[in-house]
Amino acid sequence: MTLPAIVAARRFDASAHLPFHIGSERVGWIRRTDTPALQSWPDVFHIDQTSIRLADTFCDLNTRSAALGAVIGMLAADGRIPGWRNETYAIRNSFDAEPLAFIERAASRFFGTMTYAVHLNGIVEEQGRPPNLWIARRSETKATDPGMLDNVVAGGIGWGMGIEDALVKECWEEAGMPQELAVKAVRGRLFHVLQSLPEGTQAEQIYVFDLALPVDFAPRNQDGEVGEHRLARIDEVARWIEEGALTVDASLATLDCLLRRRWIDEEACEGMQTVFSPPAL
């Protein structure tokens, strides 16, 4: 049986969406059911049966960002873009690419644009004892996946931040980890999620890190986005993943850690290899 998180990471129907283009690049996916909401701006979007394109008159970073920003503000006022974050995300198809436009983070799923995130597996190992993982429960007020279990640290990478810088920032905000501890994290693998959600499309590249935590360290949330932390056995975490109690992203990041360390068998993760490559669409 394929685990729910692995199935969800590729639960996407391209036929229910129109590709969103800026210039010559496809940069996102917009649900066909959301297309009528964009028809109020014929000077901004060129819409036909096969695609939605940002008008070529917006030919540089500033004009594209301004045009999209005005639309996004109206869509949010109409309730079509929930969970306003006051964070800037860049529209770019790879992390090192030059941005084509800047948008509010909450709008990234409406437009289905590529986003980037870091997830940290907090590992506690004592000699003679089985390993444990620190697991967080997301705050009930979170805009996405409220109340679900998550990695001890997980967060999006906003514009202007490097991958490791974002990790250090999130380590402090979500778990109270000082920089001198956070920088000891080691990279795992990169995986890709493309899934349909109530707010749109999550197209995301997630960078996994592992960190061996001192036995006397206890995470303490600083930004109100985590409801609680718990130290859990590997078998408990594996059961939560199987039950779908962890978020999709956290499930995949945790499975990556468990597989690399051979704490679970590959046979238990049928289809896992599919998430380490970009989806073919």
KAPENOR-V961336 format. One record per residue. N is the residue number from 1. SS is DSSP state (helix for helix, strand for strand, loop for the rest). PHI is phi in radians with two decimals (999 if undefined). Layout:
BEGIN
[[N:SS:PHI] [N:SS:PHI]]
END
This chain:
BEGIN
[[1:loop:999] [2:loop:-1.40] [3:loop:-1.12] [4:helix:-0.96] [5:helix:-1.14] [6:helix:-1.21] [7:helix:-1.11] [8:helix:-1.13] [9:loop:-1.12] [10:loop:-2.21] [11:loop:-1.50] [12:loop:-2.59] [13:loop:-1.91] [14:helix:-1.06] [15:helix:-1.19] [16:helix:-1.54] [17:strand:-2.27] [18:strand:-1.97] [19:strand:-1.15] [20:strand:-1.85] [21:strand:-2.02] [22:strand:-2.13] [23:loop:1.06] [24:loop:-1.58] [25:strand:-1.85] [26:strand:-1.40] [27:strand:-2.03] [28:strand:-2.97] [29:strand:-2.37] [30:strand:-2.05] [31:strand:-1.08] [32:helix:-1.00] [33:helix:-1.21] [34:helix:-1.61] [35:helix:-1.00] [36:helix:-1.00] [37:helix:-1.16] [38:helix:-1.62] [39:loop:-1.24] [40:loop:-1.28] [41:loop:-2.18] [42:loop:-1.16] [43:loop:-1.40] [44:loop:-1.77] [45:strand:-2.11] [46:strand:-1.79] [47:strand:-2.06] [48:loop:-2.40] [49:loop:-1.28] [50:loop:-1.99] [51:strand:-2.88] [52:strand:-2.15] [53:strand:-2.19] [54:strand:-1.22] [55:loop:-0.99] [56:loop:-1.17] [57:loop:-1.12] [58:loop:-1.63] [59:loop:-1.93] [60:loop:-2.50] [61:helix:-1.01] [62:helix:-1.21] [63:helix:-1.22] [64:helix:-1.11] [65:helix:-1.10] [66:helix:-1.16] [67:helix:-1.12] [68:helix:-1.16] [69:helix:-1.08] [70:helix:-1.12] [71:helix:-1.13] [72:helix:-1.06] [73:helix:-1.05] [74:helix:-1.22] [75:helix:-1.10] [76:helix:-1.15] [77:helix:-1.09] [78:loop:-1.48] [79:loop:1.45] [80:loop:-1.49] [81:loop:-2.17] [82:loop:-1.51] [83:loop:1.20] [84:loop:-0.95] [85:loop:-1.98] [86:loop:0.97] [87:loop:-2.20] [88:strand:-1.68] [89:strand:-2.00] [90:strand:-1.69] [91:strand:-1.49] [92:loop:-2.81] [93:loop:-1.51] [94:loop:-2.46] [95:loop:-1.07] [96:loop:-1.60] [97:loop:-1.30] [98:loop:-1.20] [99:loop:-1.19] [100:loop:-1.54] [101:strand:-2.89] [102:strand:-1.92] [103:strand:-2.41] [104:strand:-1.12] [105:helix:-0.91] [106:helix:-1.08] [107:helix:-1.46] [108:helix:-1.09] [109:helix:-1.42] [110:helix:-1.06] [111:helix:-1.56] [112:loop:1.13] [113:loop:-1.48] [114:strand:-1.18] [115:strand:-2.17] [116:strand:-2.39] [117:strand:-2.58] [118:strand:-2.08] [119:strand:-2.31] [120:strand:-2.09] [121:strand:-1.57] [122:strand:-1.61] [123:strand:-1.88] [124:strand:-2.12] [125:loop:-2.22] [126:loop:-2.09] [127:loop:-1.03] [128:loop:1.46] [129:loop:-2.20] [130:loop:-1.19] [131:loop:-1.21] [132:strand:-2.22] [133:strand:-2.18] [134:strand:-1.39] [135:strand:-2.14] [136:strand:-1.81] [137:strand:-1.93] [138:strand:-1.14] [139:loop:-1.05] [140:loop:-1.18] [141:loop:-1.68] [142:loop:-1.10] [143:loop:-1.19] [144:loop:-2.15] [145:loop:0.89] [146:loop:-1.09] [147:loop:1.36] [148:loop:-1.43] [149:strand:-1.33] [150:strand:-2.60] [151:strand:-1.12] [152:loop:-1.06] [153:strand:-2.40] [154:strand:-2.78] [155:strand:-2.96] [156:strand:-1.31] [157:loop:-1.78] [158:loop:-1.33] [159:loop:-1.07] [160:loop:1.60] [161:loop:-1.94] [162:loop:-1.37] [163:helix:-1.14] [164:helix:-1.17] [165:helix:-1.08] [166:helix:-1.11] [167:helix:-1.09] [168:helix:-1.04] [169:helix:-1.05] [170:helix:-1.18] [171:helix:-1.05] [172:helix:-1.26] [173:helix:-1.12] [174:helix:-1.65] [175:helix:-2.39] [176:loop:1.17] [177:loop:-1.42] [178:loop:-1.21] [179:helix:-1.01] [180:helix:-1.14] [181:helix:-1.51] [182:helix:-1.07] [183:loop:-1.22] [184:loop:-1.45] [185:loop:-1.10] [186:strand:-2.00] [187:strand:-1.29] [188:strand:-1.71] [189:strand:-1.82] [190:strand:-1.79] [191:strand:-2.25] [192:strand:-2.18] [193:strand:-2.06] [194:strand:-2.41] [195:strand:-2.44] [196:strand:-1.46] [197:strand:-2.29] [198:loop:-0.98] [199:loop:-1.59] [200:strand:2.43] [201:strand:-2.09] [202:strand:-1.65] [203:strand:-2.02] [204:strand:-2.48] [205:strand:-1.83] [206:strand:-2.09] [207:strand:-1.65] [208:strand:-1.69] [209:strand:-2.28] [210:strand:-2.05] [211:strand:-2.47] [212:strand:-1.36] [213:loop:-1.75] [214:loop:-1.05] [215:loop:-1.13] [216:loop:-1.67] [217:loop:-1.55] [218:loop:-2.23] [219:loop:-1.07] [220:loop:-2.39] [221:loop:-1.14] [222:loop:-1.98] [223:loop:-2.02] [224:loop:1.37] [225:loop:-1.63] [226:strand:-2.13] [227:strand:-1.44] [228:strand:-2.85] [229:strand:-2.16] [230:strand:-2.47] [231:strand:-1.66] [232:strand:-2.16] [233:strand:-1.26] [234:helix:-1.05] [235:helix:-1.17] [236:helix:-1.15] [237:helix:-1.11] [238:helix:-1.06] [239:helix:-1.16] [240:helix:-1.10] [241:helix:-1.11] [242:helix:-1.10] [243:helix:-1.45] [244:loop:1.38] [245:loop:-1.38] [246:strand:-1.48] [247:loop:-1.06] [248:helix:-1.01] [249:helix:-1.07] [250:helix:-1.16] [251:helix:-1.05] [252:helix:-1.18] [253:helix:-1.10] [254:helix:-1.23] [255:helix:-1.06] [256:helix:-1.02] [257:helix:-1.09] [258:helix:-1.13] [259:helix:-1.23] [260:helix:-1.07] [261:loop:-1.60] [262:loop:1.02] [263:loop:-1.54] [264:loop:-2.39] [265:loop:-1.54] [266:helix:-1.06] [267:helix:-1.08] [268:helix:-1.39] [269:helix:-2.20] [270:loop:-0.97] [271:loop:1.53] [272:helix:-1.03] [273:helix:-1.06] [274:helix:-1.15] [275:helix:-1.47] [276:helix:-1.53] [277:loop:-2.16] [278:loop:-1.01] [279:loop:-1.13] [280:loop:-1.56] [281:loop:-2.27]]
END
